[in-house]
Amino acid sequence: MTQQPVSAATPPWIARQPLSTIYTLYYVATILARIPYWTLKFGLFSSLRPVPTWTFKQSLMATLTKVLVHMACVTEKPTRLSLEPGKAKGKETFCIAPTASKADYVGPLKSSVVSPAPVGITCFTAPTTTATHEKPPSSSMVMLHVHGGGFVLGDGRGAQMGYGASMLLEHAGVACVYSPQYRLACRPDPVPFPGALQDVLTSYLYLVRGLGIPAGRVVLSGDSAGANLARGPGVAVGRARPLPRPGTGRHVQPALPDRHPAPSFVRWGAAAYSRLVPASDPYISPLGHPFVTPVPLFVNLGAAEVLELDGARWAREMRTVETCGEKRKNDIELHYEDGAPHDTLLVGANLGWEDSVREVTTKIGEFIRRKSIV
């Protein structure tokens, strides 16, 4: 995949070969050695689980996920993206969205260092749907969902987004889920801010201009870091009148979770993504930077996230926004997943949160139908 020539920061010594491989082998061995201890600890004593109400499977899998993510952070695992279609499974198709006009990338999306680039998009459809990239559905809502991964992991394809997309298709009632493969801020081809945000806008404009899907039928959605990115086009749309406005939006506030994933993951992603601008930039840090939007917002938070308070604070900030001496109200709905960790839409199948994901995606569908003007 062609990236912009942004040099990577010097990786820590442990991320260099052969030290990275040695460390990985050592760390995997320590994990295997600890599994019997965790099995007894979480199996015999519910009070010793990360959250006492979690099941044994949830506790064990969340702990394993946390240490594996930490290992990837220490070695700053490189991710190389490709615009090749690859092997699609089931009702998946892949296409490449070309860049839009330069005039569309306004404000912070305009950079002298990072330029817009073509974006690979995976289209997920329900088994009974015949829609493809070449022939989008003629009616009902579609979703542009931006995957999580701390700006340094993931590609939005079936291996990562297959479960979440299937749940959204089944329970949210959308006809298609389009998942963009935005450029990452990690090695070997790092593209920091605003690269990923440019790619999300490119994907959105491809849906409404390239595929001819009415803007009012597009739901902007995202999980974790993807929620941060899904928020960006809403700001850009509000500042550039020629851009078509989406219908309804789902926003999951990115937060540092209590027990999953590791805090080191958030630090790595934030440092890599904000290399060219301060991390306090409004397009990177939502908290304290509310904005007025005509798009209804659905916010989902896991009740077990350590920054749940910050997420709830952001929702309060977005409800009433003071601009030009006038208070404006946004249409925003806040939903909690009882006792849930961070980003169950992404990891719910592995961690044992299927019922919770089913409830959330059903709520999203109800929200879309209630707020849709189509």
GUMI-926916 format. One record per residue: residue in three letters; x, y, z of N, C-alpha, C, O, CB in turn. Coordinates in pm, whole numbers, plus 50000, padded with zeros to 5 digits. Atoms other than C-alpha are relative to their C-alpha. Last residue first. Glycine has a CB too. Example, Ala and Ser with C-alpha at 12.3 -4.5 7.8 and 13.67 -1.06 7.14 Angstrom:
% residues 2
SER499184988149994513674989450714499235010950073499745022050090500415004649858;ALA500894988150000512304955050780500905012050000501945011850066499015000350125;
% end
This chain:
% residues 374
VAL500185006150132464595082550501498704992049998498364986049896501224990949963;ILE500964991650071464465106150803499724994249863498965000149785500525014349987;SER499844999150145466125081051035498915008449939497745007749979500014986049938;LYS499454987050041466055089051405500075001949850500275013049802501375001750057;ARG500704988949933463775061551534500445013649947499645022949938500234999350151;ARG501384999350051464935035551282499245011850060498405017949994499254987050030;ILE499984996450142468595042751356498585001649946498285011349877500764989449918;PHE499634985950010468055042651732499975004749855499465015549825501405002350060;GLU501164992349955466195009451722500275014949987499385022549947499654996550146;GLY501035001050102469004994551515498765008050036498195014849951499634985549977;ILE499564991750112471615007451758498964999949890498635010449833501374995249946;LYS500264986149962469674992652049500405009549888499725019549863500755003550129;THR501454998450009469714958851871499605014350035498765020349968499284990150092;THR500304998550142473464962551819498505001249976498065007849882500574988249920;VAL499544987050049473894968952191499625002049853499105012649817501515001350017;GLU500854989549943471744939552304500385013749943499515021749907500125000250153;ARG501325001550062473464915052069499065011150050498305016849972499404986050031;VAL499894994450135476834927952182498674999449929498305008649856501084992649919;SER499914985549986475864921252544500085006949865499445017249843501215003850085;ASP501324995049961474694886252465500005015250011499055021949972499544993750133;GLU500925000550113477914878652275498625005850035498045013149954499854985849952;TRP500964989149981480194890452557498975000349887498475011049852500725013450009;GLY501235005149939482234858552593498955010650027498175009350121500344993250126;LEU500004998149856485724872852542498744995050068498674994850191500175014450031;ASN498865006849936486384859752193499925000550151500384991450220501305006149953;ALA500095014350029482964868452050501114992250068500894980950111500054997549851;GLY501065006749922482904902052226499924985149977499664977550071498695006049967;VAL499465011949932486274913552093498954991850072499294982350143501065004250098;LEU498795005450062485414939951833500404986650061500774977349988501145009850013;LEU500345002650139481824948251928501174993649927500984985649836499585013049929;THR500495013850015482874943752291499604996949856499574985249817498824997650093;ASP500155004250139484954975352271499584985449984500304977449925501295002249928;HIS499914991450117486164981252627499764992549870500324981749848501355006849996;PRO498704993650024484994960452920499935008449873498855011249822501134989449990;ALA499215003950117481354953253011501345007349994501475018550042499225002749874;GLY498815007549961479784954353357500964996949889501894989049909499604987550062;ASP499865003349858476404965053216501244991350025501334980149976498764992950050;GLU499965014649995476824978852867500344996050143501424999150193501064994149897;TYR498955007249927475775014952900499864985049981498764979449983499945003650150;HIS500365013649960473825036252651501194993450070502334995150028499554991649878;LEU498925007349933473945073852596499494986550048498464985650114500565008250118;GLU500535010449913471665090952341501164991850055502014987049980498994990949924;ILE499035010249963472555123852172499384990450101498674994650193501285006350058;ASP500835011749974470515149651980500944988250028501534982749935499034996949880;ASN499855011250092472645180852007499074988750042498704987550159501464995249995;LYS500175013749951471545212652184500214990149886499714992049775498604998150063;ARG500655008550099472845247652110499954985750053500894981250119500745000649863;LYS499975014149965473655274252369499184992049899498014994849875499454997850144;GLU501315006550002474385308352220500154985350032501074978749983499335001949863;GLY500844994849894477325331352292498624993950009497794998550087499875014549984;CYS500344986050033478925323751954499045005850103498125013250068499385000849859;THR499284994950116478855286652039499485013949966498285016149955499844990449880;GLU500084985450011477865269952366500875004749884502075002049881500445006950132;VAL498764993950043477255232752328499805015049985498875019649919500494993849866;THR500204985550008474575213552515501345006649972502265005850053499365005650130;ARG501454997449995474305175852472499705014949984498775018649913499424994850132;MET500584999750133477905172352352498505003150002497955007449901500244986949932;GLU499514988450073479395182052686499335001449865499035012449820501514999249983;ARG500654988149942477175156952863500445012749928499635021549902500335001150151;ALA501405000250044478305129452625499255012050055498435017949985499314986950044;TRP500024995750140481925139352685498575000449947498195009649875500864990749913;ARG499794985550002481375136953060499965005349858499375015949832501345003650066;ALA501284994049963479915102053020500105015350001499155022249964499544994950138;GLY500935002150111483025091652831498645006350028498045012649941499844985349973;ASP499644990650106485255107553093499064998649880498685008549817501454997949956;LEU500424986649956483415089253370500325010549894499545019749872500695003650132;GLU501444998850025483775056653178499495013850040498615019449975499234989150077;LEU500334986550042487495062653185498535001349961498165009849880500905004249884;VAL499504990949898488215031353392499715014549964499585022950054501494997950020;GLU498854992450050485985010653167500435010350103499595017050163499665006849866;ALA498785003849929483794985353350501235007349949502355003749984500224985149989;ALA500054995249861480465001553251501274996850077501515002850182498814994050071;GLY499945011449911481264997052883500085005050143500895013750174501214991049967;LEU498865001249910480145027952697499924987050078498844982950121500085012050096;ASN500025012249920477895032752394501274999250083502385001050032499864987549910;VAL498745002349930477115066752244499874987550087498954986450167500405012350086;PHE500205010949905474395071151981501354996750061502284993149990499354987549932;LEU498865008149956474535104751805499554989550100498784992250192501085008950061;PRO500235006649870471915123251600501144990550033501704984049945498664992549999;VAL500085014650007473475143451314499734994250138500504996950231501294994149941;PRO501405003650024472725180751308499774985050000498634980549989499545005749868;THR500225008550116476085186951475498514997349981497804995250079500774986850014;VAL501425000750039477365213251715499874991549875500624993449779499415014249977;PHE500344992850122480805206651859498524998149970497904988550015500874995249881;PRO501295003250060482295195652190499755008349874500375018749855498885002350101;HIS500134993650131486045199052253498664996249936498654989849830501184996049908;GLY499734985849988486685192152622499865007549870500105019649865501355002150054;LEU500424994349872486965154852571500415014750009501575018149989500614992050116;PRO501384994950000487255146352200499625007450127498885017350122499064988749980;SER500525001349864491075143752194498605005950008498455018150015500945007050102;ILE499425012049939492355137051842499414997450137499104986050171501525001550010;TYR500325011350087490345161251623500574986950056500234976150007500545002449859;PRO501425003849989490325186851906499624988049914498684980849947499145011649961;ASP500744995050115494175186451916498554995350008498314983750040500664995449868;SER501174992649954495315178052270499185005749886498165012149910500415011150092;ALA501035009849970497695151452137498715006650048497665000350050500494990250104;PRO500175003249858499685180051987498884989950021497884990049949499725012750081;VAL500834989949934500325177051612499904996650148500174985250186498585000949934;LEU499864987350071502845158751392499205011450062499405023050026499584998349858;ARG498604996050015503485128051607500155013949940501125020949970500734990049914;SER499904985549980499865125051724501435005249985501815014750052499475003750137;TYR500984992750081499135090351582500195015150008499945022149910498604996450043;ALA499755002150142502295073451709499095008749914499525014449814499814985449963;ALA498704994150036502145088052061500264998949850500785008249789501144993150078;ALA500104985549991498415080952097501305006749956501285016749884499655004350142;GLY500824994750108498715045351969499955015250000500045021549895498624994550010;TRP499335002550129501625036452197499225006449886499785013749804500174984949975;ARG498844990950008500065052652505500714998549866501105008549805500984997350115;VAL500504986450022496715035352445501165009849985501125018649900499095004350116;PHE500554999750135498385001352407499525014149965499765019149855498844990049988;SER498884997650091500495006952718499545000949856500175007649775501034989050014;PRO499774985550014497225010252913501145003249905501125013649840500275006150135;ALA499004994649911496594973052839500165015149979500065019849866501344993049979;PRO498685006050010493314963052676500995007050093500585014550182500515000649857;HIS499785005150135491334955252880499735011249902498695017649910499104987749971;ARG499255012649998491164958253258500304994649862500844983649850499254989950078;ASP499525003649868489994993653326500904987749994502014987850047498834997550094;PRO500805009349921489665006152974500664996350131501864998150149499724987749922;LEU499005009049943491255037852836499274990450093498764994750197501125007850076;ALA499674998349860488405052952639501094990250040501234979549981498774998050088;PRO498755006949970487325059252283500415002450145500425013950190501135004549903;GLN498924991649950483685071052296501264991950026501234982750107499575007150127;VAL499585006649877481505048552083501235007350051502295006749988500294984849979;HIS498674996549955479745070151826500294993050130499564994850228500145015250015;ARG499725007249877476805059451615501415003450040502335002649958499814984549982;GLY498645004049968475615084651362500074992250129499384995350225500895012050010;THR499825001249856472355091051182501404995250027502044989349940498964990450061;GLY501285001349933471835104450831500154999650150500085010050215499294987649952;PRO500495013849981475055117850688498675000050073498225010150125501024991650076;ARG500095004049860475505153750568499444986050014498474982549946499155010050079;PRO501315005249961476675160250214500014995150143500994989250189499574988749906;LEU499985014349965479815181550184498624995450043497965002150122501034997350111;PRO500245008750115479305214650001499974985250034499464977349954501045002449897;ARG501395001350042478805232850335499814990849879498794983949873499455013549968;ALA499924998750145482325226750468498614997149941498244985549924501074990349941;ARG499184988550036482535233050842500085002349849500485013149805501374998450055;GLY500564987849945479695210650961500755012549957500205023549959499984999350148;VAL501244997250071480745183050726499395013050050498825020649972499014988550018;ALA499664994750132484275185250863498755003549921498715013649850500844989849922;VAL499494986549982483045181551221500275006349864499945017949840501265000050086;GLY501124992149952480905151451132500405014550021499635023649993499444994350129;PRO500774994950113483795138450924498795008150042498355017049969499564988549913;GLY499344989750078485885137051243499225005249882499085017349868501284995049952;ARG500424986849956483525117951473500535010949909499895021349894500465002450143;ALA501344998050053483995085751279499455013650040498585019149972499064988950049;LEU499904996650142487725088851353498635002549938498495011249853500724989049924;ASN499344986950008487245089851731500045004649854499755016349825501434999350058;ALA501034990449962484785061251699500555014149996499875023549954499454996750139;GLY500854997650115487415041751507498875009650029498425016849940499444987149950;ALA499364989450079489775046151800499205003249875499225014549827501424995949962;SER498724996149943487255026052006500645011349920500015021749901500954987850006;ASP499735005449867484445014051780501405004050042502345003549963499844984650001;GLY498625003549968483035033851490500134994050137499324997050225500895012149989;SER499875008349882479865043551307501474997150027502304997749936499214987049983;LEU498584999849963478685068451047500154993050134499464996350230500545014750007;VAL499764999249856475225057850928501504999850024502164990049990499294988250076;VAL498695004849952474625065450561500115002350150499975013550198501155007249926;ARG500095014349973471015067550437501304994250054501394982150075499604992649875;GLY500915002449889470775105450461499834985450035499264982150139498685005849970;ALA499304997749873473855108450243499124997050120499614992650224500485014450007;PRO500394987349939472025092349952500625001650138500654992350218498475001050010;ILE500885002549886474075063049816499615013550062500505021250098500704990850106;GLY501304993650014475425072249471499034997150112497824998150092499394996149873;LEU501045010350007478235046849473498605005949990497644998849964500094991050121;GLY499605010850090480995071649387498924989549982498674985149870501244993650049;ARG499754995050134479395102549535500314988949901499774988449791501135010050002;VAL501084991150043477685091549858500215005349857499245008649790499895011750095;LEU501335005849990479745060549928498945009249938498095004749861499664997250147;TYR500125010550102483015074549795498614993850003498034990849898501084989250022;LEU500314993450126482515106150001499894989949885499154992149790501065010549967;TYR501364994749992482345085050317499605006549867498495004249818499905010250114;SER500935011350006485445065150224498555004950000497725000049923500234990650119;THR499945005650135487495096350148498984988949983498294988249881501414994849969;LEU500764990750085486315111750476499994995349855498964996249788500605014250009;VAL501415001649964487485080750662499145009349915498085005349867499785002850151;ASP500505012450060490785081150475498534997550031497794992449947500834988150048;GLN500184997950144491455117650559499374987849935498494989049850501355003349933;LEU501214991850011490895109350926499725003449854498565003549812500155012950083;ALA501165008649978493405081050907498705007749983497735002649929500054993650139;GLY500165010150102496025103750749498764991550016497994989949921501194991250000;PRO501415003550014495485134050976499744988949899498654988449841499235012249959;PHE501084990550024497295123751191500455010449898501585015349909499565006750131;PRO500664994149883500145098751157498835009049961498495009949843501015008150082;VAL500724988250047501015076850859499245005950119498165001150154499014996449881;PRO500824992149908503655051250951499375012249933500045019849863500835004550118;ASP500344988350081504805027050681499115009350081497915010250056499284995849867;PRO498804994550063506674999150866499745012649917500685019049872500644989549912;ARG499065005150099505665006951136499334989249914498364983249960501284994450068;CYS498935008849952502695022251309500974996549889500764999949772499414987350060;ALA498874991749958500445052351241501194991750047502114997250108499565009350110;LEU499635000849859497895032751040501235008450030501985012249940500244985550040;ARG498565001249976496255040650707500325001050149499725008950222500765010849922;TYR499274987349992492515034550691501484997750033501854987750093499355009150105;GLN498665003849954491105001350574500855012750003501635015349912500654988949907;PRO498814995050067487485012450546501304995050065501374993450187499995015149999;SER498934998549902484574990250662501295004649932501904996749861500234986850075;TYR498774996850073481304992750471501095003250103500935012050187499785012049901;VAL499014993749913478434975250649501265001949918501874992149876500284991650130;CYS498585002850024475464967650427500825006850108500405016950165500455004949859;ALA499885008750117471654965650451501434995849973501684984649929499445006949878;VAL499454993050115471344978850806500204990249885500354978249907501345007050036;GLY500904998750113468954961451045500535008049883499745012149798498775006050045;ALA500224985750022470854967751366499145002549877498615013549859501345007149986;HIS500814993849895470424931551477499765014949981498765020150030500674997850131;GLU501115008049948471554909451191499095007850093497875006550086500534987950072;LEU500915003750109473694933350989498774992950054497654995350008500724991249898;LEU500674987750044475244948851300498994997049890497905002549889501035010449951;MET500944996149895475994914551445499245012649963498055013849992500745002150132;SER501125009450002477534902551118498955003650105497755002250081500494985750021;ALA500854996950115479654934051096498794990849996497684995249967500804998749870;GLY500744987849975480984929251447499065003549887497935007849911500965011450024;TYR500975002249893481914893051381499165012450023497935011650026500714995950129;GLY501045009350040483544899251042498934998050106497744998350075500614986849967;MET501334994049993485394930751149498874990349968497704994149975499935011549907;GLN500194990849888488824916651236498545004250016498015003850127500875012349980;ALA499415006149880489244885551021499795008850122499645003750233501484997649979;GLY500835010149937486784899650767500554994150128499804991650221499764989249906;ARG500435011150085488644931450687499294989250083499064990950203501204994049924;GLY501414999350033488774963850886499484988749914498324989149872499725012649934;ASP500164996650141492554965950872498545000149956498255002849839500784990249915;GLY501255002950066493714964551232499965004149855500755012449810498905006650072;LEU500305014050031496414978851456498694999149922497835007849933499924991750130;VAL498785007250035498165012351507499764985449963500694978549920500975000750113;PHE499324993350112495415038951531501244992349953501944997049863500415014050041;GLY499054990349947494415024151871500795007449896501865012649927500934993250091;GLY498635005050007492874993551708501035010350040502215008950008500314995149863;GLY499114995849893489255001751636501394994249982501674987549882499444996050135;HIS499525009649901487394997851307500895006450107501495016950086500764988849932;VAL498554998249991485485025051126500534991450115500134993150230500375015150020;HIS499475003049866481935015151028501525000249999502164993449919499494986350049;LEU498564998650019480225031250731500624998650138500595007950219500385013849933;MET499134995349892476715017750771501445000849953501964991349895499894990850122;VAL498715006950006473925014050517500905006250107500665017450152500655001049857;MET498794993349954470275023350567501234991149978501144978849980499885003650150;SER499575002849864467275011550366501355006350030501995012249942500074985050023;SER500764994049890466775014049988500614995550132501574987750134498504996049993;SER500794988850051468445007449654499185006750108498635017550086499094995249890;PRO501445001949981471184986049804499235012449956499705023649972499694996850146;PRO500424998149861474634991749651498494998350013497784999149913500435013850051;LYS501454998249995475414976449310499565001250145499154991350205499284988349930;GLU500464994950129479114978949218498515003050001498045011549926500314990149890;HIS499434986650022480264976249578499475006049870499235018149862501534999349997;THR498545000550006477854947349625500515014249988499745023749990500494991249880;ALA499244987750023474174942949714501504997449999501994988750071499665010450106;THR499235001450124472564908649675500865012249972501535012749869499064997749884;THR499854987450073471324906350034500884997949877501904991249885500605011050091;THR501134998750093470024873250175500085012649916499185015349836498704999950077;PRO500085011250095473344863450335498905001649896499024996649784499794987150074;ALA500705011549942473694898150493499874989049895499914991949775498605004250052;THR501445000250022476284921450343499404987550063500094977550083499675000649850;PHE500645011849942479824931250438498495001049975497895011550000500314998950155;CYS501454999149989481684955750214499454986850052499634976449990499355003749863;THR500675012950002485424958850268498515002150021498105009250112500584990650109;ILE501245001249923486964992150172499454986049985499304981049873498955010649956;GLY500685012750020490514999150056498794999050091498875002750208500954988350026;VAL500345007749881491425035950060499314986949960498384987049879499095008350095;PRO501085009750021493185056749796499814991250123500764988350195500274991449877;ALA499595011550081495425084149940498804990949978497834991850053501174992250069;PRO501005010650017494985118650095500514989249906501334991949818498695005849946;SER500994997350104498225137750167498974988849994499284977650033500695001749864;VAL500815011950026500305137850485498895003649901498055012149930499394994350132;VAL499175011949981503125163350511499254987349962499824978549898500464999150145;SER498894999150096501635196250387500884987550006501754985749921500845012450027;SER498675000949942498375187650560501055000949891500884995549782500164986950080;LYS499044995450100494715195250496501375000650064501585007650163499595013749942;LEU499835011050094492475174450720500965003549887501404994849812498664995949943;PRO498935009249958493055200050995500214988249906501254981649913499694994850137;GLY499544998449862490965225550805501134990650034502094989549959498874998050095;VAL499894986549947489535212150480500585000050142500664989650207498645006849999;TYR499205002449879489975180450281500355013550060501395019550030501304991649968;ASP500805006849899487125184550033500754998050132500134996150237499534986749947;ALA500834990249930488945210849825499154993750110498645000850197499115007349901;LYS499194993949895491575184949734499195009850084499455011750202501205007249939;SER499374987450039488875166349542500795005750117500415004050233498945010149952;ALA500954989950044488215130649653500765012549956501995012349947498995003550113;THR500034987749922490745102549672498975009649942498695009349822501395006750004;PRO499014989850040489855069949506499895012350088498875014450155499815003949852;ALA500614986850015487955042749697501085010049961502075011350032499285004450131;ILE499094989149966489375007849638499305013349972498885015849860501334999049921;CYS499764990550107487104977649645500945010850049501285011350168498675006349950;PHE498964990249971486554945949845500165009349880500165004849766501354993050034;THR499354995250122483574922749864500975011050038500845017250144498955005049895;GLU499054988949991482314901450150500495003649861500764994949779501194996350092;LYS500524988750075479254878950169500885012350021500465022250080498555003050043;GLY501424997249996481054847450278499615011749912500085013149799499575002750142;LYS500815011049951484804849650318498535004150000498195015250040500454995650142;ALA501234996049931487104872050118499214987650040499244977549970499155009349911;LYS501015010449999490654861550033498805004450083498915005950204500584986850055;GLY499845010749903492864891149944498884989749990498104989949895500055005750140;PRO501275004949945491574921449757500164989450108499424989450206499164994449890;GLU500415011950072495044937349717498724994550064498574995250186501134989350000;LEU501224997050074495234972349863499584988449909498694990049826500205012649916;SER499955002650143497724960850122498675003949937497625002750000500334985249971;LEU501295000650068498504970550479500194998149850501245001349794499205012850027;ARG499904995550139501704962450669498654997949931498124986849927501134992249924;THR501145004750078501374960851046500115005749859500095017949841498645004150066;PRO500304993350127504444963851267498814993649929498584981649940501234999649909;LYS500255009350112504284951751629499685007649871498735015449867498864990550035;GLU500574991250103505534978851861499834992349869500424995549766500915012449979;THR499215002150121507594952852052499565009049885500135008849776499914985549957;VAL498594999449964506294965152387500884998749876501885005849863500354988950101;CYS499614986149975502874972552241501505001250030502175010349981499205005850117;ALA499944993150129502394938052089500465014450017501155019849930498644999749931;MET498835005250070503284922252426500175006949864501285010449826499874984749980;HIS498824993649940500764944852600501274995449929502175003449905500094996850151;VAL499954986350053498084933352358501225007350056501885014849984498715007750035;LEU499585001150140498884897252445500095013749935501015016349856499044991149922;VAL498555002550001498774905252819500514998649856501645002449827500344987250080;LYS499244988949945495364921952795501504997649989502245006549947499615002450145;THR499974989350100493874895752567500855011750046501605017549968498575004849968;LEU499125004250109494844868052808500125010949894501215013749845499494987049936;THR498634999649948493264886853099501004996049892502045002549877500144990850121;ALA499634985949987490074893552904501435001450050502175010150004499045007250096;MET499724994850133489934856952799500375014850004501225019249925498814998049910;LEU498805005950056490274844153155500365006249866501525009749843499834985049985;SER498844996349919487754868053311501304994949938502275002449926499854994750142;GLN499754985750017485164864853037501265004350073502055012050020498805008150048;LYS499484997750134485464826953037500335014749977501395017949923499004995249896;PHE498645005350007485074824753415500625002749864501765007349855500024984950030;THR499915014550000482044847253406501464995749997502375003949979499224994149880;TRP499595006450126482194883853500499994984950016500204979750126501405004949955;THR501185004850073480174896053799500364993349868499494987549803499055011349975;PRO500635011849937483254898254024498824994449923498554982449932499555003650137;VAL501284994649952485074921353779499224988150056499004978449984499195007549884;PRO499854985650025488754913353720498775008050039498895018950094500315002449854;ARG500084996950143488024879653886500165015049978499885022850069498664994949940;LEU498684996650050489254874854243500005002649848501055005349790500984989050033;SER499624987049945485754876154396501375004649949501695016449957500014999550151;SER500584989450084484694848154162500395013850049500435023449971498484998749997;PHE500324988249921487104824854341499475011249909500255018249845501245004850080;LEU500385003049862487454789054221499505012150078498705010650170501174994050073;GLY500975010949991487484792753843499494997650140498324994350159500604987449948;PHE501314995450047489084827153828498944989350011497754992350023500105004849856;LYS500394987549933492074817754045498605004449960497775007350046501005011149966;LEU500415002949863492324781653929499465012550069498455012050139501184994250080;THR501125009350006492354790653561499484996750140498274996850163500424987149928;TRP501204992350029494554821153621498764990949998497694994950043500145007349865;TYR500284991549883497184799153787498725008049979497875008550068501185009550028;PRO500575008449893496974772753512499655008150125498635005550190500984989050037;ILE501375004250030497384800553248499424990750108498284992850147499964993149864;ARG500984993849910500444816053412498574995349977497714997750061500055014849985;ALA499755004449862503064792853259498965005550097498684999350200501405004550045;LEU500385014149989501594797352913500184994950142499394986850191500834991649903;ILE501465000750007501814834952956499534985650017498614982950094499495005749866;THR500534995749870505424833153075498474999550002497874996550105500485014250033;ALA499745010749902506334812452767499465003750138498914995250207501514997150009;VAL500995010550025504644837852540500174988650100499204982950148500114994849856;TYR501264995249943506744865152703498904989649979498064987650067499605013449937;TYR499955000149853510014846452641498645003650060498184997050153501075009850050;LEU499965014049958509164839152278500014998950152499314990550209501234993149943;THR501315006050028508144875352221499954985450047498994981350110499685000849850;TYR500954995449899511264888852393498644993449981498014989150077499865015449995;ILE499615006149872513564867652178499005003750110498574995250188501425004350041;THR500395014250005511684877651863500334993150131499534985050180500714992949885;SER501465000750002511904914751948499534985450000498614981950074499455007249876;LEU500534998649864515544912052050498494998550004497944993050099500415013450059;PRO500845011649965516524898151709499365001050137498694991650182500834987549994;GLN499605013950014515484922651580501484998450032502285007250001499694994849858;ARG499085003050110514474956551713500384985249999500444978850104501275008750011;ALA500785002050122511364963351922500884996549881500374994149771499195012449968;ILE500645013149992513234958152251499204996949874498844985449850499104999450123;TRP499025010650026515564986852160499354986250001499784977349927501115000550103;PRO499225003649882512675011352138500884987949971500604980449877499074997150121;PRO500665009549911511615021751786500874997150122502094998650115499684986949926;THR499075010849968513075053551635499364990350098499004994450208501315005550058;ALA499184996949883510105073551515500904988150029500564976749999499115003350122;ALA500445005549872508975064451168500915004650112502115006850093499954984849995;SER499055008949935509675086950874499484995550135498875003250209501355006850016;VAL499844994849866506655100950695500904990450076500524978950098498625001950073;PRO498655001949947506955094150324500205006950133500935016750143501035005149902;GLN499244987650010503195091050255501374998150065501504990350160499235011750067;GLN500174991149888501915056050208500785012949975501595013749883500464993350131;THR499204988050009501405034049904499675009350116498525013050135499775007149866;MET500854988150000500005000050000500885012350000501825013150079499045000150122;
% end
